Amino acid sequence: PLSPQTFNATNVTKLCPDAQCLFAFYGGETAYHRYLVALQFFNVFMFFWLANFVIALGQVTLAGAFASYYWAFKKPDDMPAFPLFSAFGRALRYHTGSLAFGSLVLAVVQVIRVTLEYLDHRLKAAENKFAKFLLSCLKCCFWCLEKFIKFLNRNAYIMIAIYGTNFCASARNAFFLLMRNIIRVAVLDKVTDFLFFLGKLLIVGSVG
């Protein structure tokens, strides 16, 4: 068999001058193995981005279907024949970029949270109290930031479904609308959570 040490002494180089005999080192010397960590990081990021995009698409579709019923002047004459499919088509045709951008912002925060959790797991054996305290503060801050972005995104998607504006304008309008009605929003949020809880109990009880 040929080897890199004896390859130049064979007749192969005379028959084919461009031929080479190279040895690929075991243990990951290819470009794929060198960038394996970056590729895994990219996989995690794309997973979060696509998952958030699917959730955003569902939220905009539901908001569009509800809005077509709520804003119909004469019900059911002014409503589309299939409100859910009509809202889904509008979301895909006109609002894909807005949904992708909103999902991207949330995915970046979630990837940072995953990175912090990984660092916390690596630092469990360390004795540096300050590093642990700083990491805990960062985890708490990014957890709060993720909850806030999820809440703001959901309301921005509702504004997108109603008015058709882009994500930034919808998020700004939704934020100022919530600030003008902060007491109503807090009360309504708790009431709807309680109603959803009763609905879940009813469904589980009926199925049981």
ZANURO-173052 format. One line per 10 residues: number of its first residue (from 0); for each residue x, y, z negated of N, C-alpha, C. Coordinates in steps of 0.1 Angstrom, whole numbers, plus 2048, in hexadecimal, padded with zeros to 3 digits. Each point is the difference from the previous one (the first is absolute). Layout:
NUM = X:Y:Z:X:Y:Z:X:Y:Z  ...
This chain:
0 = 808:7F4:800:7F8:80C:800:809:80D:800  7FA:80A:806:807:80D:800:800:807:7F3  80B:808:7FE:800:808:7F4:807:80D:803  7FE:80B:7F9:806:80D:803:80F:7FF:801  806:7F7:7F8:80F:800:800:805:7FA:80D  7F9:7F6:805:806:7F8:80C:7F9:804:80D  7F6:80A:7FF:7F8:803:80C:809:806:80B  809:809:7FD:808:807:80A:80A:7F6:807  802:7F4:7FA:809:7F7:806:7F9:7F6:809  7F3:801:802:7F9:7F7:808:7FE:805:80E
10 = 7FB:7F8:809:7FD:804:80E:7F4:808:802  7F8:802:7F5:7F3:808:801:803:80E:804  80B:806:7FA:802:80E:803:805:802:80E  805:7F6:806:804:801:80F:7F4:7FF:809  7F7:7F7:7FC:7F4:7FE:808:7F6:80B:7FE  7FF:805:7F4:7F7:80B:7FD:807:80B:7F7  806:80A:807:808:80A:7F8:7F8:807:7F5  7F3:802:802:7F8:807:7F7:7FB:7F8:7F4  803:7F3:800:7FC:7F8:7F5:807:803:7F3  7F9:7FF:7F5:805:802:7F2:7FC:7F5:7F7
20 = 808:7FE:7F6:7FC:7F6:7F5:801:808:7F3  7F4:802:7FA:7FF:808:7F4:7FA:7F7:7F5  803:803:7F4:7FB:7F9:7F4:7F7:809:7F8  7F3:7FD:7FF:7F7:808:7F7:801:7FB:7F2  805:809:7F7:803:7FC:7F3:7F3:7FC:7F8  801:7F5:7F8:7F5:7FC:7F8:7FE:80A:7F5  7F3:801:7FB:7FD:809:7F5:7FB:80D:804  7FD:802:80D:7F9:80D:804:809:80A:805  806:7FF:80B:809:80A:806:7F9:807:80C  7F4:7FB:803:7F9:807:80C:7FA:80D:7FC
30 = 7FB:807:80A:7FA:80D:7FD:7F3:7FF:7F8  7F9:7F5:802:7F4:7FD:7F9:803:7FE:7F1  80A:7F9:7FD:804:7FD:7F2:805:80D:7F9  807:808:808:806:80C:7FA:7F5:80A:7FC  7F5:801:808:7F6:809:7FD:7F3:7F9:7FA  802:7F5:7F9:7F5:7F8:7FB:7F8:808:7F5  807:807:7F8:7FA:808:7F5:7F8:80B:806  805:807:80A:7F9:80B:806:7F4:7FB:808  801:7F4:806:7F4:7FA:807:7F5:7FC:7F6  804:7FA:7F5:7F6:7FD:7F6:7F9:80C:7FA
40 = 808:80B:7FE:7FA:80D:7FC:7F7:805:80A  803:7FF:80D:7F7:804:80B:7F3:7F8:800  802:7F3:7FD:7F4:7F7:800:7F6:804:7F4  806:803:7F5:7F8:804:7F4:7F9:80E:804  807:809:805:7FA:80D:804:7F5:7FF:80A  802:7F8:80A:7F6:7FE:80B:7F4:7F9:7FA  802:7F6:7F7:7F5:7FA:7F9:7F7:80A:7F9  806:808:7F8:7F8:80B:7F9:7F9:809:80A  807:804:80A:7FB:80A:80A:7F3:7FA:807  802:7F3:805:7F5:7FA:807:7F4:7FD:7F6
50 = 803:7FB:7F4:7F5:7FE:7F7:7F8:80C:7FC  808:80B:7FE:7F9:80D:7FD:7F8:805:80C  805:7FE:80C:7F9:804:80C:7F3:7F8:802  800:7F4:7FD:7F3:7F8:801:7F6:805:7F5  805:802:7F4:7F7:806:7F6:7FB:80D:804  808:809:805:7FC:80D:805:7F6:7FF:80B  802:7F7:809:7F6:7FE:80B:7F3:7FC:7FB  800:7F7:7F6:7F3:7FC:7FA:7F9:80B:7F9  808:809:7F9:7FA:80B:7F9:7FA:80A:809  807:803:80B:7FB:80A:80A:7F4:7FA:807
60 = 800:7F3:803:7F4:7FA:806:7F4:801:7F7  801:7FD:7F4:7F5:800:7F6:7FB:80F:7FF  80A:809:7FE:7FC:80E:7FF:7F9:805:80C  804:7FC:80C:7F9:805:80C:7F2:7FA:801  7FF:7F3:7FC:7F2:7FA:800:7F7:807:7F7  805:803:7F3:7F7:807:7F7:7FD:80E:804  80A:807:806:7FE:80E:805:7F6:800:80B  800:7F6:809:7F6:800:80B:7F2:7FF:7FB  7FE:7F9:7F4:7F3:7FF:7FA:7FD:80D:7F8  809:805:7F9:7FE:80B:7F7:7FD:80D:808
70 = 807:802:80B:7FE:80C:808:7F6:7FF:80B  7FA:7F5:801:7F5:7FE:80A:7F4:809:7FC  7FC:809:809:7F5:809:7FD:7F3:7F8:800  7FE:7F7:809:7F4:7F8:800:804:7F1:800  7FD:7FA:7F5:804:7F2:7FE:7F4:7F7:805  802:7F6:807:80D:7FB:806:802:804:80E  7F9:80A:805:801:804:80E:80E:806:804  805:808:7F7:80D:806:803:80C:7F8:7FC  7FE:7F4:7FB:80B:7F7:7FC:804:7F7:80C  80C:7FC:801:805:7F7:80B:7FA:7F2:7FE
80 = 7FF:7F9:80B:7FA:7F2:7FF:808:7F7:7F6  80E:801:801:808:7F8:7F8:80A:80A:7F8  7FC:805:7F5:808:80A:7F9:80E:7FB:7FD  801:7F4:7FB:80D:7FB:7FC:80A:7FE:80C  7FB:7FB:80B:809:7FE:80B:803:80D:807  7F6:80A:7FF:803:80D:806:80B:807:7F8  7FF:7FF:7F2:80A:806:7F8:80E:7FA:802  800:7F2:801:80C:7F9:803:807:805:80D  7F8:801:80A:805:805:80D:805:80E:800  7F9:809:7F8:805:80D:7FF:80D:801:7F8
90 = 801:7F8:7F6:80D:7FF:7F8:80C:7FC:809  7FE:7F5:808:80A:7FB:808:804:80A:80B  7F6:807:806:802:808:80C:806:80E:7FC  7FB:806:7F5:804:80E:7FD:809:801:7F4  800:7F7:7F6:806:802:7F4:80B:7F7:7FC  805:7F8:80A:80B:7F7:7FD:80D:806:7FB  803:80C:806:80C:807:7FB:7FF:805:7F2  7F4:805:7FC:7FE:805:7F3:801:7F5:7F6  7FA:7F4:803:800:7F5:7F7:80E:7FA:7FF  808:800:80A:80E:7FB:800:808:809:7F7
100 = 7FE:80E:801:808:809:7F8:7FC:7FF:7F1  7F4:7FF:7FD:7FC:7FF:7F2:805:7F3:7FA  7FF:7F5:808:806:7F3:7FC:80F:800:7FE  807:808:809:80E:801:7FF:804:807:7F3  7F9:80B:7FC:804:807:7F3:7FE:7F6:7F4  7F5:7F9:800:7FE:7F6:7F5:80A:7F5:800  804:7FB:80C:809:7F5:801:80E:804:7FB  804:80D:803:80D:804:7FB:800:800:7F1  7F6:805:7F9:7FF:800:7F2:800:7F2:7FA  7F9:7F7:807:800:7F2:7FB:80D:7F9:802
110 = 807:803:80A:80E:7FA:802:809:805:7F5  7FF:80D:7FD:808:805:7F5:7FD:7F9:7F3  7F3:7FE:7FD:7FC:7F9:7F4:806:7F1:800  800:7F9:80B:806:7F3:801:80F:801:7FD  806:80A:806:80F:801:7FE:803:803:7F1  7F7:808:7F9:802:802:7F2:7FE:7F4:7F8  7F6:7F8:804:7FE:7F3:7F9:80C:7F6:802  806:801:80C:80B:7F7:802:80C:805:7F7  802:80D:800:80B:805:7F7:7FE:7FD:7F2  7F3:801:7FB:7FD:7FD:7F2:803:7F1:7FD
120 = 7FD:7F7:80A:803:7F2:7FE:80F:7FE:7FF  808:807:808:80E:7FE:800:807:806:7F3  7F9:80A:7FB:806:807:7F4:7FB:7FA:7F3  7F8:7F5:800:7FB:7FB:7F4:80B:7FB:7F6  80B:7FB:806:80B:7FB:7F8:809:80B:7FC  7FE:80C:805:809:80B:7FD:7FD:806:7F2  809:807:7FA:7FF:805:7F2:7FE:80F:801  800:806:80C:7FF:80F:801:7F1:804:7FD  7FE:806:7F5:7F3:804:7FC:7FB:80C:808  809:809:803:7FC:80C:808:7FB:7FC:80E
130 = 807:7F6:806:7FC:7FC:80E:7F3:7F9:7FF  7FD:7F8:7F6:7F3:7FA:7FF:7F5:80A:7FD  803:80A:7F8:7F6:80B:7FE:7FD:807:80C  80A:804:808:7FF:808:80C:7F8:7F7:80A  803:7F3:801:7F9:7F8:80A:7F1:7FE:7FC  7FD:7FF:7F3:7F2:7FF:7FB:7F9:80D:804  806:80C:7FE:7FA:80C:803:7FD:801:80F  809:7FC:809:7FE:800:80E:7F5:7F7:804  800:7F4:7FA:7F5:7F7:803:7F2:805:7FD  7FF:807:7F4:7F4:806:7FC:7FC:80B:80A
140 = 809:809:803:7FD:80B:809:7FB:7FB:80E  807:7F6:805:7FC:7FB:80E:7F3:7F8:7FF  7FD:7FA:7F5:7F3:7F9:7FE:7F5:80B:801  802:80A:7F8:7F6:80B:800:7FF:806:80E  80B:802:807:800:806:80D:7F9:7F7:80A  802:7F3:7FF:7F9:7F7:809:7F1:800:7FE  7FB:801:7F3:7F2:800:7FD:7FA:80D:806  807:80B:7FE:7FB:80D:805:7FF:800:80F  80B:7FB:807:7FF:800:80F:7F5:7F6:805  7FE:7F5:7F9:7F5:7F8:804:7F2:807:7FF
150 = 7FF:807:7F4:7F3:807:7FE:7FF:80C:80B  80A:807:802:800:80B:80A:7FE:7FB:80E  806:7F5:803:7FF:7FA:80E:7F1:7FB:802  7FA:7FA:7F6:7F3:7FB:802:7F6:80C:803  802:80B:7F9:7F7:80C:803:804:807:80D  80D:7FF:803:804:806:80D:7FA:7F8:80C  800:7F3:7FE:7FA:7F8:80B:7F1:802:801  7F9:803:7F5:7F2:804:801:7FE:80D:808  809:80A:7FD:800:80D:808:803:7FD:80E  809:7F7:803:803:7FD:80E:7F4:7FA:807
160 = 7F9:7F7:7F9:7F4:7FA:807:7F5:809:802  7FF:80B:7F7:7F5:809:801:803:80B:80A  80B:806:7FF:804:80C:808:809:7FD:80C  807:7F5:7FF:809:7FD:80B:80D:808:800  804:806:7F5:80C:808:7FF:80C:7F6:7FE  80C:805:802:80C:7F8:7FE:802:7FD:7F1  80A:7F8:7FD:802:7FB:7F2:804:80B:7F7  809:809:804:805:80B:7F7:7F5:80A:7FD  7F8:804:80A:7F5:809:7FD:7F5:7F9:7F8  7FE:7F3:802:7F5:7F9:7F9:805:7FF:7F1
170 = 80D:7FC:7FE:804:7FF:7F2:800:80D:7F9  803:80B:807:800:80D:7F9:7F1:804:7FD  7F7:7FE:809:7F2:803:7FD:7FA:7F7:7F5  804:7F4:801:7FB:7F6:7F5:805:804:7F2  80D:804:800:806:804:7F3:7F9:80D:7FA  7FE:80A:808:7FA:80C:7FB:7F1:7FE:7FD  7F9:7F7:808:7F2:7FC:7FD:7FF:7F9:7F2  80A:7F7:7FE:800:7F9:7F3:803:80A:7F4  809:809:802:803:80A:7F6:7F5:809:7FD  7F8:803:80A:7F4:809:7FD:7F5:7F9:7F9
180 = 800:7F3:801:7F5:7F8:7FA:806:7F5:7F7  80A:803:7F8:808:7F6:7F8:7F7:7F9:7F6  7F6:807:7F9:7F8:7FA:7F6:7F6:7F7:807  7FA:804:80B:7F7:7F7:807:807:7F4:805  80C:801:805:808:7F5:806:803:7F6:7F5  804:805:7F4:803:7F7:7F5:7F3:7F8:7FB  7F5:807:7FF:7F4:7F9:7FB:7FB:7F7:80B  800:804:80D:7FB:7F7:80A:809:7F4:802  80D:802:7FE:809:7F5:801:7FE:7F5:7F6  7FD:804:7F3:7FD:7F7:7F6:7F2:7F9:802
190 = 7F7:808:805:7F2:7FA:802:801:7F6:80B  807:803:80B:801:7F6:80B:808:7F4:7FC  80B:802:7F8:807:7F4:7FB:7F7:7F7:7F8  7F7:806:7F7:7F7:7F8:7F8:7F6:7F9:809  7FB:807:80B:7F6:7F9:809:807:7F5:808  80C:802:804:807:7F5:807:802:7F4:7F7  803:803:7F3:802:7F5:7F6:7F3:7F8:7FE  7F5:808:800:7F3:7F9:7FF:7FD:7F8:80C  804:805:80C:7FE:7F9:80C:808:7F3:801  80C:801:7FB:809:7F4:800:7FA:7F5:7F6
200 = 7FB:805:7F5:7FA:7F6:7F6:7F4:7FA:806  7F8:808:808:7F4:7FA:806:803:7F6:80B  80A:803:808:804:7F7:80A:806:7F3:7FB  809:801:7F6:806:7F4:7F9:7F5:7F8:7F9  7F7:807:7F9:7F5:7F9:7F9:7F7:7F8:80A  7FC:807:80B:7F7:7FA:80A:807:7F4:807  80D:801:803:807:7F5:806:802:7F5:7F7  803:803:7F3:801:7F6:7F6:7F3:7F9:7FD
